[in-house]
Amino acid sequence: MAKFLIFVTLGSFMAIQALAESWTGVISDSRCGAKHEAASAADVQCMKTCIKRGATPALVSGGKLFNVASSSNDQVASHLGEKVTITGKLERDYSGQFIVVESITKAE
């Protein structure tokens, strides 16, 4: 029985890990999106202003804009204008799709 429980526990853990995805791109905001991919100082200032006015942080990756879940805003706030790799889950609700961030690292 103990072996079975260990097997089930490990299998569940591996299944959860399999659901995580990774994206590499530039952190921008939901209003300006790919317009800030160059990430100049002026771009970063614009992003900060847009976020203060209600925009949400977003990831521009592969020509697509992925909004970041509000629960993950603090994790990406210090990375505005940076190229990063985000590991997390893509979720959907009535307003669209968004990324729930599990980890974020600077990308090359």
C-alpha positions in Angstrom: 0.0 0.0 0.0 2.8 2.4 0.8 4.4 1.9 -2.6 1.1 2.6 -4.2 0.7 5.9 -2.3 4.2 6.9 -3.3 3.6 6.1 -6.9 0.3 8.1 -6.9 1.9 11.1 -5.2 4.8 11.2 -7.6 2.5 10.7 -10.6 0.3 13.6 -9.4 3.4 15.9 -8.9 4.7 15.1 -12.4 1.2 15.8 -13.9 1.1 19.2 -12.3 4.5 20.0 -13.6 3.5 19.0 -17.1 0.7 21.7 -17.0 3.3 24.5 -16.6 4.3 26.3 -19.8 7.1 28.8 -20.6 7.2 31.9 -22.6 10.1 34.2 -23.5 9.4 37.8 -24.4 9.4 41.4 -23.2 7.3 42.7 -20.3 5.1 45.6 -21.5 1.6 46.8 -20.6 -1.8 45.9 -21.9 -2.5 49.2 -23.5 0.7 49.7 -25.6 1.7 46.1 -26.0 4.4 45.4 -28.7 4.9 49.1 -29.2 7.4 49.0 -26.2 9.4 46.0 -27.4 12.5 48.1 -27.8 12.3 48.9 -24.1 14.0 52.3 -24.2 13.9 54.5 -21.1 10.9 56.4 -22.6 9.1 53.0 -23.2 9.6 52.0 -19.6 8.3 55.3 -18.3 5.2 55.0 -20.6 4.6 51.5 -19.3 4.7 52.7 -15.7 2.3 55.6 -16.5 -0.1 53.2 -18.3 -0.1 50.8 -15.4 -0.7 53.6 -12.9 -3.7 54.5 -15.1 -5.2 51.0 -15.1 -3.3 49.0 -17.7 -2.0 45.6 -16.6 1.4 44.2 -17.1 1.6 42.0 -20.2 4.1 39.8 -22.0 4.9 40.3 -25.7 6.0 36.9 -27.0 6.0 35.6 -30.6 3.9 38.5 -31.8 1.2 37.8 -29.2 0.2 39.8 -26.2 -0.4 37.8 -23.0 -1.9 39.7 -20.0 -0.5 38.8 -16.7 -2.9 37.7 -13.9 -3.5 40.4 -11.3 -2.2 38.0 -8.7 1.2 38.0 -10.5 1.6 41.7 -11.0 4.1 42.1 -8.2 6.3 39.4 -9.7 6.6 41.2 -13.0 6.6 44.9 -11.9 10.3 45.0 -11.5 10.9 43.6 -15.0 9.1 46.3 -17.1 10.9 46.5 -20.5 13.1 43.5 -19.8 13.3 40.3 -21.9 12.3 37.5 -19.6 11.3 33.9 -19.5 8.1 33.2 -17.6 7.0 29.8 -16.4 3.4 29.5 -15.4 -0.1 28.6 -16.5 -2.3 30.1 -19.2 -5.8 30.5 -17.8 -9.0 31.9 -19.2 -12.0 33.8 -17.8 -14.8 36.0 -19.1 -12.3 38.8 -20.0 -9.9 36.6 -22.0 -6.7 34.7 -21.3 -3.9 35.6 -18.9 -0.7 34.1 -17.5 -0.4 33.1 -13.8 3.3 33.4 -13.1 5.1 30.7 -11.2 8.6 32.0 -11.9 10.2 34.8 -13.9 13.9 35.1 -14.9 15.8 37.4 -17.2 16.4 36.0 -20.6 19.3 36.6 -23.0 
